[in-house]
Amino acid sequence: MRPNEPFVLPEAQSVPEALEAIFRQPGQRPLSTYRIQFHSEFKFKQARELIPYLHALGVSHIYASPFVEARPGSMHGYDIINHERLNPEIGTEEELKALVRELDSHGMSMVLDIVPNHMGVSTNTPWWRDVLQHGRASQYADFFDIDWHPLKPELHNKLLLPVLGDQYGEELEQGRLQVRNNNGELVVQYFDHDFPIDPQTLPLIFEALGQLPEAHEQNTAADLGVLHELLERLRSLPPQSSADPEQGKKRSQLWQELKPRWEALLRESAPVKKVVDRALEHVNGKPGEPRSFDLLHLLLELQVYRLAHWRVSGEEINYRRFFDINDLVGLRMEDPRVFSATHQLLRRMLAEKVVTGLRIDHCDGMLNPRQYLIRLQLLYADARLHGVEPAQPLAENGISLEVQQALSQHDWTGKNHPLYTVVEKILEPGEELPEEWPVDGTSGYDFTNLVNGIFIDQANEKAFTRLYLRFVGQGEDPDMLIYRAKKDVLHNALANEANVLTHLLGELSSADRRARDFTLKTLRDSIRETIACFPVYRTYIDERGEYTERDRQFIERAIRKAKRLNPGMSERVFDFLQDTLLLNGGRLDELMYRRRLYFALKFQQLTGPVMAKGLEDTVCYIYNRFISVNEVGGSPKQFGVSLADFHAGNLSRAAHWAASMLATSTHDTKRSEDVRARLNVLSEVPKLWSAFTMRARRLNRGKKITISDGRVVPDCNEEYLLYQTLVGMWPWKSTDENRSELVQRVQDYMTKAVHEAKVNLSWVNQNPEYVEALRNFIAAILSDADRANSFVALLEAFLEPIGWFGAINSLAQTTLKLTSPGNPDIYQGTELWDFSLVDPDNRRPVDYALRRGVLSELHGQPVKAHEGNPATPLCADLLENFQDGRIKLWVTTRALEFRREHPDLFHKGSYVPLESSVLNQHLCSFARILGTNGSKQVAIVAVPRFLYTLTGGNTSMPSPEVWDDATIQLPVEAPEEFENIFTGERLRASEGKLRCAEMFQHFPVCVLKSV
């Protein structure tokens, strides 16, 4: 990494004054970002080689997926096992240095995706392994969000590990659980898992031998004597159940002293290894002799962990997970010690300017996101001031005490923070990012759904609803689907989390004479119903008990809806829950207040995962009326967005979150921007779409498969999803070479979709016969064996016009992203056409050689029009060959270059919605304006929408007659003369208006710069 370059204190300047200077000159805000997915097949070295291309494209920052050490083989990096080490599968420190030097040489920087909420559970996770071995006595026991006193008494001071493929007793007596000598370390082996053994229980393994054998040779006697000594000392270790820090420290010191001797003895001494082998032969038992496993069972019962069947995780697991993923364990990031232990490498990267901005993954999972975000800003300020090593003394969170004290009264609202930070935060319609957070905005899903929505013709919503209900034969209100799906999550995948909240609320009600008669069932039902009715992912009551009026309204809305949907339940229990969450109830003693606050904080941590699992991961795969809107941060019930709402969203972002990310495709989106753009054309042609689906159903009816339980596969809803998916992702040209890969991609996607929907099967209740039938149906309807495959012919004929208008939609969407208020992000590879589906489909390798070649060719073309020609020949060529994707890359690079040439216009410029005299519903237009009359920069952005409707389906550039006399009214500040950044044409306004026929004469989208 770089040499340490701390902020230099001018002579006589105090720490507060120096910090004030840092805040006056905050870190660089990106003009644009390009997301790179790092993994073992794409490393720092490959990224470094990519930088010249990205610079030529116009990108200012790479946006890196997590690259600290993750579980071996991780393809995404969100399963971190060590926050303080680079991932060796991605590269070395020297290779990271080389990447940073390459960025520097091109005037570029890096935004890093970090994961503070959780860690990967792995045998390679040092902290987790220490907890498994030493329990409450581990120095890391409080780092993880573990409930050491769960509802089941037999799990007190234990950790439930739901890793077994069958019932514990079955796995034990089949000999699948075995104690092994792993190079001197005795572990419990279960297939690829190995679990450490509490060292205090190691002597039990040798008890089956009675006393150790007599030794007749001096060396043997010495080694066995050492073994005997070590076993005696291991018995004297303090117990792993002790939460006393002094006892834990003593245990750790003793074990660190004994461990090297113990492991060396078991690794190097032949006589000791023989004794160990004999002991393991006894302890591991023999299949078919159940009593032979008694000693192994006893040994396992004495461990910190209880190994269990994976199905029990929903109801009994006693650690917080990332959603319902058992091998991603929640971190207690509210604990300052955890923050300190997980942010030292990050501090170094900030101090050395390796990283100049952050994206925070899953901020809603943390107990108090605002507190964490403030600590990040403090960390950055400290790193800027003092460099890699903080000045002593330190606060518990690892930040210099003088920095923390100097900023203790700092007002973090109003974007008054130095480090560029965006959060992965899903905002429901109408919800705003908390103003009190020291961040620059979100990672962009709000914009994804906003910009996608304006290309959906809202006038045809009823027609699409009728068609959907007719095709699937039934239907349910999407609000009720979401409500039911969230309740299902609370009853199954996250049942234990709801039970824990019930237990906490029960303790509170028992201490309140007005609430003590509520039964546990009533309390549990009130919690489940309220969470199922919650209108947003979560509220943000903080550790001080403070919350906003916005939070209060969300809680009250949820309570009102829960009451309305449950007339048979007493309203009083909901009132009690509301008072508890809002910390109402008159005068409370300190203990009762803290208990209520703890309940409210833990309640908030559950509402988000329930919303995500219920809406994103369930209903978005069930309610398939129009899957373009079934997106992260979107809603299946919202059929499009009005132009007024789009402009309102952009105006709000310009005023409050001007550096927020603008995303259209990400590593998490359900389908790529180009898939959605093509699907949106369907919203203009409900009759054509209806005819296609009915014809497809008739053609494919004979290829459906009836399985043994009588079900026909696929069902109608799955079939409707499949047809939309095929329309959205079908390549421009399907050849024999790519057909088999294409079929497998569709099969894999639909397999995932039907499991997520949880209607005919799920990840918990799998049905291989159903999956096989579904995959066979897909293979049959897409078969290339029959050259006259009538369904594929129908599909490709249908796509001829749809594909063209989908491409125009995508160019329009890209143009809006690159010019709207905010920081546009380009997901890897999407500068050319990309028809990817949900992960892992969207994480396939990117052909950068192709993209480099295309960009180099385009940069060799003249931008200025030839004399006597209205536009360069390039425009006509790009349009004629639009399927090769060069046209999208041209729009991308020209807009990015324009941003780079006019950074203040896009960072600080105002946003002015524009209107058309006629055809207003077919245009989205706005101006970006910066400066005064003396030195004014103006950009006019205009893109078409609903072009199929406007042209009657004519797949060529709209003629001037199509636009008729439509004009765009310019703001009074605008000049008269402009240049089109895509075509090089000069346009002149007349009476403050620009003619649409001229703006779109040679290119389908338009960005004009003042000249």
Sequence and secondary structure as in RCSB ss.txt:
>XXXX:A:sequence
MRPNEPFVLPEAQSVPEALEAIFRQPGQRPLSTYRIQFHSEFKFKQARELIPYLHALGVSHIYASPFVEARPGSM
HGYDIINHERLNPEIGTEEELKALVRELDSHGMSMVLDIVPNHMGVSTNTPWWRDVLQHGRASQYADFFDIDWHP
LKPELHNKLLLPVLGDQYGEELEQGRLQVRNNNGELVVQYFDHDFPIDPQTLPLIFEALGQLPEAHEQNTAADLG
VLHELLERLRSLPPQSSADPEQGKKRSQLWQELKPRWEALLRESAPVKKVVDRALEHVNGKPGEPRSFDLLHLLL
ELQVYRLAHWRVSGEEINYRRFFDINDLVGLRMEDPRVFSATHQLLRRMLAEKVVTGLRIDHCDGMLNPRQYLIR
LQLLYADARLHGVEPAQPLAENGISLEVQQALSQHDWTGKNHPLYTVVEKILEPGEELPEEWPVDGTSGYDFTNL
VNGIFIDQANEKAFTRLYLRFVGQGEDPDMLIYRAKKDVLHNALANEANVLTHLLGELSSADRRARDFTLKTLRD
SIRETIACFPVYRTYIDERGEYTERDRQFIERAIRKAKRLNPGMSERVFDFLQDTLLLNGGRLDELMYRRRLYFA
LKFQQLTGPVMAKGLEDTVCYIYNRFISVNEVGGSPKQFGVSLADFHAGNLSRAAHWAASMLATSTHDTKRSEDV
RARLNVLSEVPKLWSAFTMRARRLNRGKKITISDGRVVPDCNEEYLLYQTLVGMWPWKSTDENRSELVQRVQDYM
TKAVHEAKVNLSWVNQNPEYVEALRNFIAAILSDADRANSFVALLEAFLEPIGWFGAINSLAQTTLKLTSPGNPD
IYQGTELWDFSLVDPDNRRPVDYALRRGVLSELHGQPVKAHEGNPATPLCADLLENFQDGRIKLWVTTRALEFRR
EHPDLFHKGSYVPLESSVLNQHLCSFARILGTNGSKQVAIVAVPRFLYTLTGGNTSMPSPEVWDDATIQLPVEAP
EEFENIFTGERLRASEGKLRCAEMFQHFPVCVLKSV
>XXXX:A:secstr
          TT  HHHHHHHHHHS     S EEEE  BTTB HHHHHHHHHHHHHHT  EEEE   EEESTT S
SS SEEEEEEE TTT  HHHHHHHHHHHHHTT EEEEEE  SEEE  TT HHHHHHHHHGGGSTTTTTB B SS 
SSGGGTT EEEEEESS HHHHHHTT SEEEEETTEEEEEETTEEEE  GGGHHHHTGGGSS     SHHHHHHHH
HHHHHHHHHHTS  TT   HHHHHHHHHHHHHHHHHHHHHHHH HHHHHHHHHHHHHHT BTTBGGGGHHHHHHH
HTSSEEEEEGGGHHHH  B EETTEEEEEEB TTSHHHHHHHSHHHHHHHHTTS  EEEETTGGGSS HHHHHHH
HHHHHHHHHHH SS  SSB TTSSBHHHHHHTTT    TT  SSEEEE     TT    TTS SSEESSHHHHHH
HHHTTS GGGHHHHHHHHHHHHS    HHHHHHHHHHHHHHTTTHHHHHHHHHHHHHHHHT TTTTT  HHHHHH
HHHHHHHT SSS     TTS   HHHHHHHHHHHHHHHHH TTS HHHHHHHHHHHTT SS   HHHHHHHHHHH
HHHHHHHHHHHIIIIITTGGGT  S GGG STT  TT     HHHHHHHHHHHHHH TT EE SS SS SB HHH
HHHHHHHTT HHHHHHHHHHHHHHHGGG EE TTS EES HHHHHHHHHHHHHH  SS  HHHHHHHHHHHHHHH
HHHHHHHTSS  SSS  HHHHHHHHHHHHHHT SSSTT HHHHHHHHHHHHHHHHHHHHHHHHHHHHHHSSSEEE
EETTTTS    BSTTGGGS   HHHHHHHHHHHHTS  S  TT SS HHHHHHHHTGGGSHHHHHHHHHHHHHHH
H HHHHHH EEEEE BSS GGGEEEEEEEES TTS EEEEEEEE SHHHHHTS  S   HHHHTT EEE  TT  
SEEEETTT  EEE BTTEEEHHHHTSS SSEEEEE 
